[in-house]
Amino acid sequence: MKKPTGSYPHVRVQGDGRAVVSQAGSVLLVETVRKSGLDQAISAALAPWRKPRAVHDAGKVVVDLALAVALGGDCLADIALPRSEPAIFGSVASDPTVSRLIDTLASSGEKTLTAIRAARSEVRRHVWKLAGDRAPDTGGQVTVDLDGVLVLAHSDKQDAAPTWKKTYGHHPLIGFVDHGPEGTGEPVAALLRPGNAGSNTAADHITATRLALAQLPKKYRRGRRNLIRCDSAGGTLEFVSWLTQRGRWLSYSVGMVITEAIHQYVLQVPASAWTPAVEPDGEVRDGAWVAELTGNLLDGWPQGMRPVVRKERPHVGAQLRITDANGMRIT
């Protein structure tokens, strides 16, 4: 059934009905780890934290935990799932061993995170090279999307707090590399935050962007070939100024809250200035128009900003806001 190679067994498919295993779908994850070299990279990065007589490799324990999460786990004890299938995952550490390792890694704080992040960055560079013309930077540009997500907690957890949606849990800020219409977002950064963390926190957006940039090949860590996108949570003067700082010069596309001042500018846009909105695929968006605002609206903001607004027919039953105009939703 298996032949030991690297950190994980090599699974061989047979059609004779013998040596049947469950969780066969996880073979794809394991093979991805093997092909990318993630297990070896994390193992090398965490070598300083492995005790001389330890049976289990620290890097494999961490990757096993990641695989358990990918398979639906949400706590350390869920590593029992990969442990139940040694034919796929090999030898998996016991719960006490896992807990002791996590305590050891946590005690080193940022030093441990830096080692893991460096290993992930090197593996990502290798994977993009393997992907060839399917890599996210094939067109000569990388797009990083930043967005906050809510992670619910059903019991008291570290940093869990009431959220703006009146739930309870965490509000991490996540960075994804866009893979285009035929792919999905590739997670490159995650800034853990309590549930009551603010949405328009410029310092958090700057930190998350730094983490995301560190995961990219060096040529994309500054300059116009890197496009940073986020919703109105990133539409703050401090964050945009940081993106455009001399020597950084990142491209950006950020949303902004329609304030009363912006609303007044929208009301002054002549009908002839509105242009039909276009979808990413080039098709005209039905019932939507865009216009660029001019004047001193962005005095004090970085030079070169172009405020673009969209008006659109609201869907049936939608409630218009005070900043909407003439029956149109303004964004």
N, C-alpha and C positions, 0 to 999 in steps of 0.2 A: 504493500500500500504506500509506503513512503521510503524516501532515501534522504538522509540528513544532508542538507546543504545550507550553510550559513546559519542564521538564527531560527529559521523555520523549516519544517519538513518539506520535501518536494512531493506534491500530491500527483499521483498518476491515476488517470481515469480508466477503469476497466468495466466491461459489460457483462461480467459473469455473475453479477448479483452477490458477490462476496465482499466482505470488509466495507459494508455500507456505513456512511457517516451522515450525521445531520449537519446543519449549518454549511451545506456545500456551497452556498452562495458566497460565503466569506472567503472562499479560495481566491476570488478575484481581488479582494482586498490584500490578502497575504502576498499574492503574486505581484501586486503593485508595489508593496513595500519592498519585496526582494528586487524587482527590476529597477526601482528607483535608487536602491541602496540606502533607503531611509533607516533601516534597522542598524546597519553598520555605522552610519553617520551619527545617529543618536548614541549608539554604544560607545563610540570613540569620544564623543563630547562629554558623556557622563562617567567616563573611566575614573576620573579623580574621586568620585563618590562611591566607587565600588570597593568594599572591604576586601582585604587580601584573600580571605578564606571563604568569601561568599560563593554560594552555589549558583545563584541566579544573576545574570548580567543586568545591571541597572538600566541600560538602554532598552533591552528587550522587555523588561517589566513596564516601562513607560509606553512603549509601542503596543504592548498587549492591552494596556488600559485604553489607549486610543482606539484600538480595534473593538474593544468591548463597548465603548461609547458609540462607535459607528454602527454597531449591531443592536443598539437600542438601550444600552445601559445608562444609568444616571448616578451611580455611586461606585465606590471602590469595590464593594462586595460583588458587583456584577461581573468582575473578572472571572467569576465562577463559570460563566458561559464558555469562554475560550478554554478554560481549564478542563472542561468536560469533553473536549475534542482534541486530544494530543496528536491524533493523526494529521490534523490541519495546523494546529498552533504550537506543537511541540510541548516541551515542559513549561508549565506556567506556575508562577510563584503562588504560595499560599497567601491567604488574607493577612495574617500577621506580618509576613515578609513584605508584602506590598505596603502595609501601613507604616512599617518601620522605615522603608525607603522613602516614602513620601514625606515623612517627618524629617528625615535627613536632608532631602532636597530642599524642603521648605525652610530649614534653618539657615541655608546659604543664601536665601532670598534672591536678589537680582543677579548674583553670580551664576546661579543655576539657570535662570531664564535666559541670560545672555548666551550661555553655552548651547542651549537647545535652539535658540533662535538662529545662531550662527550655523548650526548643522542643517536646519531647515532651509536656510537661504542657499547653502551650497547644493543641497539636494534639488531644490527648485530650479537652480541654474542648469543642472544636469538634465532634469526632466524636460525643461523647455527646449534644450538642445535635441533630446530624443524626439520631441514632438514635431520638429521640422517646421513645415509650413502650416501646421495646426497649432503652433504655439501662440499665445496671446499677443506677442510682440511682432508677429509676422509683418504687419503693416508699418512697422517702424515706430509705433506708438503704443504705450501701455496706459490703460484707463483703470484708475482705482476708485471704487465707489465706497463711500463711508456712510454708515447708517447705524442708528441705535436700534436695538431689539430688546424685548422684554422676555426675561426668563423667569417663569413662575416658580415659587418655592412653596411646597405644601406643609412645611414645618420650619421652625426657626433655623436659619443658616447664617454663617458669617456674612456680614454686610447686607443681608436681606432687609428690605424696608418697603413701605407702601410706595406704589408706583403712581404715575400721573393718570393711569387708567383705573385707579382704585383697586388694583390687584396687589399682590405681595410677592416680592422676589428681587431680581437684579435687573440692571439696565446697562448691559455692556455696549460698548461702541465697537463695531466690527468693520474691518476693511476687506474688500473683495476686489480681485482683478477681474475685469469684465472679459469674457470669452466670446462676446458677440452674440448674434441672434441664434447661432447653432450650438451654443454652449451654455454653461452655467457659471456662476461666480466662483472664483477660486479664492478661498479665505487665506489672507496673508497676515492679518493682525487682529487681535482682540484685546481691548482694554476693559478689564473687569471693573465694574462700578456698582455701587449700591442702587437699590431700586428707586431711591429718590434723587438720583443724580439728574442734574438739569440737562435739557436738550440743547440749549444754545451756549454750552460751556466751551469757549474758545480754547482754553488750555487743554481740555480733553481731546478736542479735534486735532490740535497740534501734536500731542503725544501719539495719538492713533496714527496720524500721517507719518510721523517719524518711524514708527514700528513697521508700517507698511512699506515705506521706501527702503528700509534696511533689508527687506526680503527680496528686493528686485536686483537684477544685474546693475552694476555700478553706473552704466551709461544712462540708466533711467531714473537715477536718484535725484537728478536735478535737470532743469531745462524743459523746453516746450514739448519734448516728446513724451512727457508724463502728464496725463490729464487727471486731475483730482475732481471728482464729482460728489456732491452731497445735496441734501434737501435744505430747506430753510433753516434747519438747526445749525448749519455751517455758514449762514449768511451774516457773519459778524465782522466788524471792521478789523478786529485783532487777528482773526484767522486768515482773512483774505490778505491782509498786509504781510502776514508771515509767509504765505504762499508766493507772494510776488517780491519778496525781499531780494535785494541785490545779491547775486551769486546763486540764488535758488531758482528764480524765474520759472516756476512751475505753471503749466496751463491749468485752468480751473473753470468749473461751471457749478455755481452754487445757487440755491434757491434763496429767496428773500421773502419775509413776511410782508404782505400788503398792508402797510401802515396808512394812516389817514393822509399823510403827506404824499405818499406814492399814489393813493387813490385820487387825489386832486389832480395829479399829473395825468393819470389815465383819462379822467373826464375831459381833459383838454386835447386829447389826440383826435385829429380830424378823421372823418370816415375814410378819406382817400389814403390815409397812412396805414390802414390795416391790410395785411397780406394774408392769404390763406395759409394756415399752418400745414406743415408737411411732416409725415411720419418718417422714422428712420429708413424705411425701405423706399422712400421717394414718393409714396402715395399721398395725395392730399387728404388731410384729416377733415372729415365731414363736420360742418358746423363749428369750426374753430378758426380763429384768426390771430395773428401776432403783430406786434408793433414795437419799435424801439423808442424808449423815452429819451428825450433830450432836455437840455437846460442844466440848471445847477443842482439837480436832484442828488448827485453823488459828490458834492463838494466835500473834500477831506478824505475821500476814499482813494485807493491807488489809481493812478492814471491808466487809461485804456479800458476801464470797465464799460460794458455795454449793457444797460438794463433793458431786458426784453420781457414784455408782458404778453399774456395770451388771454383772449376772451373766448368763451365757449358756451354753447347752449347747455344748460344744466340738464341732467337726466330727469326723467319723470319723478316727481315727488321730492326732489332736492330742495332744501331750504336755502334761499339766498342769504348772503351775509351783508353786513352794512357796507363792506368794501367792494361788493359787486356793483355792477352798473348796467342800467338799461336792460334788466332781465338776463344778463350774461354773467357767468361765473368768471371772475378775474383771478388769474394765477401768474 
